[in-house]
Amino acid sequence: MVVFVLTACPAGLRGHLTRWLLEIAPGIFVGVVTARVRDLLWGRVLELVKDGRAILVHSAQGEQRLAFRVHRHDWTPMDVDGVTLMLRPSTDPPPSAMRPGWSNASRYRMARRRSPT
């Protein structure tokens, strides 16, 4: 089983993929092809996607029974103890942008622990 998810891609690429796969929604292609055809299609997607994004999800050996390939996407696949998870970009400020020292809440908590009551 193969799933391609394309975003902001040219119409020619979508037409090329419909030769091999079914387009079940705009930019989402599903089908069953051999590993060789899958790899050739992925290469063709990388050639033609231009400024767009592409994600390929396909069946594979292993506990999860699927694998991911990503091109020009914010989310990246990451292996965690043999399971592939999609790492989402953080919206939190980087640690260097945070103020150094203890937060007010932690100061109050420490003061409460130290006070003899």
N, C-alpha and C positions, 0 to 999 in steps of 0.2 A: 504494500500500500504506500502511495506517495501523495503528499499534499504540498502544493506550492502556494505561497501567499505573496502576492506582488502588490506594491503600492507605488503609484506615480510612475508607471511603466508605459512604454509606447504601445500603441495598438498592434503593431506588427509582432511584438513578442507574445501578446495574448493570442493572436491568430496562430502563431507557430505552436504554442502549447496546446491549442485545441485540436491539433492533429493527433495528439497522443493521449490527452487527458480531457475530462469533463470540467467545464467551468460551472460550478454550482452557485456561485455568487460573483459579483464583479471582483476580479483579481484573485479568486480562490479556485485552484485547480486540483482535482482529485482523480486518482486512477491507480491501476496496477500495471507496472512495467518492470522489466528486468533491471538488475543493478547497472548493467552496462548502459542501457537506454536512460536510466535515471541520471547517471553521471554525465552523459552527453547532453541531456536536457539542462542540467545545472550549468554546464559550461556555456551552453547557448544563452541561458538566462544572464550569466555574468557578462557575456559579450554585449547583449542588447538592452540591458536594464538602464543604462546611462545614469541619470540622476535619481532613479527610483530605488526602492528597497526590495529585498527578496528574502524569504524564509522558506527553507525546505525541511519538511518533516517526513522521515521514511522509516520503515520497519528495519530492525537490526537485531542481532544476537545480543543477549544480555537480560538482566532482570527487568529493565524498563521496557524492553522490546521495541524501542524506537530511538532515533537519533535526529539531531538538528544540524542544519547548516544555515548560516546567516550572512547576508551581504548588505553593508551600509545601513545597519540597524542599530538603534540605541541599546537594545537588549542583546546580551551575549550569552551563549551557552557556557556553563561552568560545571565541571565534574566535581561532585561532592560525594565521596565514599562510593564511587561506582554508579551514582545516579546523576544524570544530567539535569540540571536546573537552569532556568533562564534568569540571569542576573540583570535586574532592573537598575537603571541609573538612579543614584541617590539624589533626593531633593534637599537633603540636609546640607547646611554649610560645611565646608571642610573644617577639620579640627583646628587648623591654624587660624581660622577666622573667629573662633570662639574666644571669649575672654579667659585668661589664665586664672587659676585659683578656684576656691570652693564656691558653690552656689549658695544663695541665701538660705534655701531650705536645708541644706546640709549643715550650715553653720548653726541654725536654730536647733536642729536635731542633736548636734554635738553638745551645744550649750545645755540642753535639757538633760542629757545623760550625765553631764558633769555637775549639775547643780544638786546640792544636798537637800532633798525634800522628803 
